[in-house]
Amino acid sequence: MQPREKRRSREPKLHKLADKFTEILIYFIIIFSTWAFGATEVWSIWCINISAYALFLLLVIKWITRLKTKYNIRTNSYNETLLQRPIQLNILQKFSTILLSTSMILLLIYIALCAINARASFNVESHEFKYYEEFNNNLPHSYDARGTWFLFWQYLGIVFLYWGTQDWLQNARRFQNSISLNPRLKRLLYLMCFNGGILAFECILQRIYYSEGNGKLLFLWEPSMNSPNNFQFGPFAYRSNATSYLNIIWPLSLGLFIKLGKENIDYAKRRIGKGTELLLIPFIILAASAPIISSARGGSLIMISLLVLVMVSILFVRIRSKFLRITIVLSLIAGLFSAYILGWDHLEPRLTKIFTDNMSNRIEIYEITMKMINEYGHFGSGPGSFEAISQFELNEYYKSWQSWVHNDYLEFYLTFGIIGGSILLLIVLAFILQILIKSNLRINIIKWFGILSLLGVFAHAMGDFPLQVLSILIPICLTLNMLTSEQA
């Protein structure tokens, strides 16, 4: 029996190789999704999709390898943790995992069924619908098969990314101190924070360089839409998307900084600065200041709201080191001061007009969308179909092409309908259960700041479309990986 147990605990070479390629692909997706013009072009979206599909293929290889070799990635300490927890929590954890995976599969089936049973498909070039005679009105259907299929492949990639990353995090070698952060999660968060900080620096530099004229994304390409520099921000043709991304990154960076600082001071008995956490400070300042510098109203208001929540949270966090507490406050003040110097002059006049211009005429779009919701019934117009159907509903009110509702919840309600929307709510419920159970009903500092970053982007979704953008869904997905990880 002894040799057999030894063989189970030794990682097979194929499994190790697949795990390494998984890590490389995750890092590639993080970096590529932001720098490939915010992953809003068809070619960049498909590069990410294919990478996510490769991630799932590697996951299947690891599953088969474990089955054949009886390799067990679960450690004794993990099994002890399960035994120490109330049995009700273990049952709830299994239930929430089944609910999450089942809901994700149901959502993909629902979207695919809408595309297969499509009522029509929209041609973007000719602006014409091609109607299909053979469709069942009693089943989920879409009024734009093209847009629905395109969304399906993106959601499939996001699902693969979540489970592939979750498995990779769970396969980390157990660290010496159970209080320490999972080393793989630490590397993942460091990459997200450094990438976000560098992105913020490029965004600010580009804004200063082009000033009031037309800008080029990454100094390379001038988009056909939103060509004025003050509409863009870095690689994002729409400044608000950049702020949504950065408002996820800077609270995560701050949470990681506090977590590592507390590890060094409270548990490792070392002074702050002995580790690498001080490297995060300039990236926190850059990412926190960028939303206001972008002059995006929604992103700026979310940043300020998050700043207030962060400052209140710090009052309740047990931090023994005065130096650590002072460093946190000074970093946030430096970010706010930089934002005021570089961005307030452009943001202030836009804030004063936020109600007089009806939020850039979005109120009218919301009203028309509510009427459309009543027209399209329980199944909605079909996931990813708003760009197609809106042209005929909004054409008499707007001369420009309206691709988004600028309220993700209204858009989900319209396009997914009550049935699809209910599945989305099930996924949200499953994630909430997972977060609470895997944290043993106690939310630590880094998870709390992760929750704040998600609250920020979900609040922003009430006035814009961050949940429709792949480069923003990716950090949301990875943040959920962290929140549902037992080793965070």
N, C-alpha and C positions, 0 to 999 in steps of 0.2 A: 504493500500500500504506500510506503514512503516514497519510492521512486515516482509513482503515479502522481502523488501530490506535488512533487517537485516539478514534474513536467507541466502541470496545470498552471503553476505560478510563473513559469518562464515565458517571456513574450516571444512568439514565433517571428522569424525574420520577415515573412511576408506581411504579417500584422504590423510590425514595426515600420516597414517601408511604407505601407498604406497610410499609417498614422502620420508619418513625416510629410508625405505628399498632401494629406488633408490640411496640415498646418500651413503649408506653402499656398494652397488654394484659398484658404480663408484670408490670409494676409493679402494675397493678390486682389481678392474681391473688395476688401476694405480700401485699398489704395486706388485701384482702378476706377471704382464706382464714383469717386469724387473728382479725380483728375481727368476722366474722360468726359469732360463738359457736363458733370453732374449726372451722368447716365440717363440723359433725356433723348439722345439720338438712338435710332433703331439699331445701328451697328453696335453701339456700346451696351445697350440693353441685352442684345443677343450674346455678346461676349460674356456678360455676367451670368446669363441663363445657362450657357454651356458649361461654364466653370462650376455652377451649382449642381448641374447634372453629373459632372465628373466627381463632385464631392459625394454625391449619393452612391455612385458606382464604387468609390473607395469604401464607403460605409458597408455596402453589400459584401465586398471582399473581406472586410474585417469580421462581419457576422459569420460568413462561411468558414473563415479561418478559426474562429473561436469554437464553432460547432465541431469542426473536424479534429482539432487538437485539444479540445476541452480546456482551452485557455480561459482563465477567470480574471477579469479586470477588477472585480470587486475585492477590496482589501479586508482584512480582519477587523480593522478599526471601523470600516464602514458598516460591517455586520453588527459590531458592538453598538454603534450609534442607533441602528434600527431596533435592537433589543432594548435599549434604554428608553426609547420613545414609547408613549402610550400606544397600545395596539390600535386604538381608534384612528390615530394619526397615520399609521402605516396603511390602514385600510383606505382612508381618505386619499392618501398619496397615490395608491394604485388606481383608485376611482378617477382622480383628476388627470392622471396620465392617460388612462383609457379614454376619458372624455375629450382631452385635448387632441389626441391622435385621431379619434373617430370624427370629431368636428372638422378637423383639417381635411380629412378624406371626403367628408360630406360636402364641404365647401368646393373642393376641386371637382367633384362629381356634378354639383349644381351648376358650376360655371361651364363645364364641358357640355352638359345637357342643354344649357341655353344656347351654346354655339352650334351644336348638332341640330337642334330643333329650331333653328333661326327663322324668323319671319322675313328678314331682309339682310342685305349686306351693303355697306356704304362704300362707294368709290371716292377716295379722297381727291384724286386728280380731276375727275369730271363733276364731282359734287352731286352724284346721282345714286339713287337706291336701286338695287336689283332685288326684286321681291320673289320669294319662293312660295309656290302653291302648296307643296306638301309639308305642312307643319301642323302640330297639334296645339291648339290654343289652350288646352287643359293641362299642358305640361310647361315647365319653365322654358322660356324662349327669349330670343334677343332680336332687337331691330338693327343690329350691326354685328354680324357674325365675325367680320374681320377684327373689330375692336375687342370682341369677347374672347376670341382665340388668342389674341396678343396678350391680353390680361391673364388668361389661363396659364400661359407658358411662364409669365413672370411670377405668378403666385406659386406655381409648381417649384420654381427655383428657390423662392423664399422658404418654402416648407422644407426642401432638401437642405438648405443652408442651416436652418434651425436645428434639425435632427443631427446633421453631420457635425456641427459645432458642439452640440450637447454631448455627443458620444466622445468627441475628442477631449473635451474638458474632463469628463468622467474618467478617462483613461490615464490621467496624470498620475505620476508616481507620488505616493503619499509623502507629504513633507513632515519634517521633524516635529514642529509645533502645530497642534491642531488649530491654533488661533491664526496662524499665518495664512496668507492668501494662496490659493491654488497657483502654482508657478506658471501654468499655461494660461490661466485667466489673467495673471499679472502681465504676461507678455502681450496678450491680446489687448488689454486695456491700455498699456503703454503705447502700443502701435496706434490705436484709435486716437489717443490724446496727442501724440506727437504729430500724426498725420493731420489732425484737426488744427493744431497750432500753426503748422507750416502753411496749411490751406488759408487760415485767417490772415497770416502775414502776406501771402500772395494777393489775397483779396484787397487788403488795405493798400498795398503798394500799387496795384492796378488802378484803384479808385483815385489815388493821388496823382498818378502819372497822366491819366487821360482827362482828369478834371471834368470840365463841363461838356466836352465834345463827345463824339462817338467813340466807343471803346471796342477792344478786341479781347475775347475770352482767352485768358492765359497769354495775352499779348500775341496771339496767333490768328484768331478767326473772328470776324465780325458777323454776328448772326443776322439773319434777315428780319427777325422780330426782336424788339428790345435792343436796338443798336445803340441808343444813347448810353453813355457810360454810367449814368446814375440809375439806370434800370437794371444793370448787370451787377454782379459781384463775384470776382474771381472767375472760376470755370463755369459758374452758373449764369445762364442767360436771364434768369429771373431772380432778383436779389433776395426775395422772400424765402426761396428754397434754401439759399445759402445760410440765412439766419436760422431757419429751422434745424438745419444740420448742426450748426455751431452751438445752438442752444441745447442740443443733446450732449455735445462734447465737453463744454466747460464745466457743468456740474459733475460729470463723470470724472474729469481731471481733478477737480477739487476733492471729491470723495476719495479718489485713489491717493492723493497727496496726504490727506488726513489719516487714512488707513495705514499707509506705510510709515508715516511719522509716529503714529501711536505704537506700531509694532516695534520700531526702533527704541522708543523711549520707555514704554510701559513693560514690554516683554523681553526685548533683547538687551535691555539695560545699556543702551548706547545713546549718544547724543544724536539729535536730528542733523542730517547732513552726512552721516556715515554711509547711508545708502544712496540710492539714485533719485530719491523723491524730490530733491531741490531742483532737478532738471525740469520738473513739471511747472514751476512757477512762471517762467516767461510764456509758456504755452497757455496757461490759465488766463494770464493778462490779455494775450492776443485774442483768444477765442471769446472771452467775455466782452471785450471792447468792440469786436467786429460787428455785431448786430446793430448797434447804434450808428456806427460809422457807415453802414450800408444805406442808411436813411429809410429802411423798410419799417413802416409804422407798426405792423403786427409783431414782427420779430423783435423790435425794440421794446415794445410794451411787455412782451413775454420775458425778455431778458431782465427788465427792471422788476417784474413780478417774481421771477426766480431768485433774483438777488435778495429781495426782501425775505423770501422763504428760507434762503440759505443762511442769512444773517440771524434769523430767529432760531433756526435749527442749531446753529453753532452755540447759541446760549445754553442749549440743553445737552450738548455733547460733552462727555467727560474727557477733558484734555488736561493732563497734568502739567505739560510744558507751557509756560507763558510765551516762550519764543515761538512755538508752533502756532498758538492762538493769534499772536501779533502778526506772524507771517501771513496767515490766512486773511486777516482783515486788511493788511497793507496791500496784498495782491489784488483783492477785490477793489480797493480804493484806487489803485494804480490803473486797473482796467477801466473803471468808471471815469477817471480823470482823462485817460487817453481818448476814450469815446467822446467825452465832452469837447476836447480840443479839436479833434479831427472830424467829428460828425454832427455835433449839435446844431450848427448853423444851417445845415441842409435838412435836418430832421424837424426842427421846431416849426417852420411854416407848414409842413405837411401834417403835423399833429394838430395844429390849429384848425385845419380844414377837414378833419376826419369825419365830422358829422354833417358839415355843410355840403360836402360832395357825395353824401350817402355812401361812405366807404368806397370811393371810386365807383359809384353806381352799382354796387353789389346788392343793395337792398332790392332793386328791381329784379335782378337775377333770382334772388331768393323767392320773391313773390311769384314769379313765373314758374319756378321749379316746383313750388308747392302745388300749383294748378296742374302741372305735368304729372305729379305723383298720383293725383286723383284719377288721371286719365289712363295710366298704364297698369293699374290693377295690382294684384297680389304679387305677381312675378316681376314687376318693374319693367323697365325698357331693355334690360340685359346688361350684365357687368361690362364696363368699358365702352358703353354706347353713347354717353352723353355728348361727346364731340360731334357725333353724327346727327342725333335727333335735335340737338339744340339749335342748329342752323335754321331749321324751319319754324321753331317755336320763338326764337329770339331775333329772327332776321328783320322784322319790322321795327325793332327797338334799337338794334345795334348794327353799326356798319362793319365793325371789326369781327373777326372770327372768335367765338367764345368756346374754348376747349374745356373749361372747368366751371363748376358752380361757385368755386371759392368758398365753399363750406362742405367739407368732406362728408359730414354726417347726412346732410341733405342729398348729396350725390349718391352715397351708398343706399339711402332710402329709395331714391328714384330708380337707380340702375339695378340694384339687387332685389328690390321689392321686400315685402314683409317676410317671405320665406327665406331668402338669402340673408337678409338682415338678421333674422333670428339665429341663423347658423354663426354669423359673425359674433353675435352676443354670447353664444355658447363658448366660442373660442376665448373671448375676453374673460368669462367666468372661470373657465378652466385655468387660465393663466393666473388669475387672482388666487385660486385655491392652491396652485403649485407654489406660488411665491410665499404664501403664508405657511404652508405645510413644510416646505423644504427649508424654511428659516426657523422651524420649530416655534412659530408664532412670535418670533423676536426678530425685528429688522435691524441689522447692524448698520454702521455708518455708510459703507460704500453702497449697500443696497438701497438705503434711504435716499442717497443722492442720485442713484439710478432711477428710482421712482420719481423724484423731482424732475429729472430730465424728460421722462416720458410724459408726466403731467404737463410740462411745458409744450411739448409738440402736439399733444392731444388738445390742449386749449387753443393752440395756434390753428388747428384744423377747423375750428369754428368760423374762421375768417379767411381761410386760404386752402391750399390743396397739398399739404406735405405728405399725406397718407396715400397720394396717387403717384409719388415720385420714388423710383426704385432706389436711388442713392440715399434717401432718407429712411426707407423701409429697412435697409440693411443695418444701420446702427440701432434702429429700434429692435430688430430681430436679435442682434448680438447683445443688446442690453437686457432683453428678456432671457437670453441664455445665462447671463450673469445672475439675474434675479431668481432664476429657477435652479441655480447650481447650489448643491449642498456644501460645496467647499469654498464659498465666497465669504 
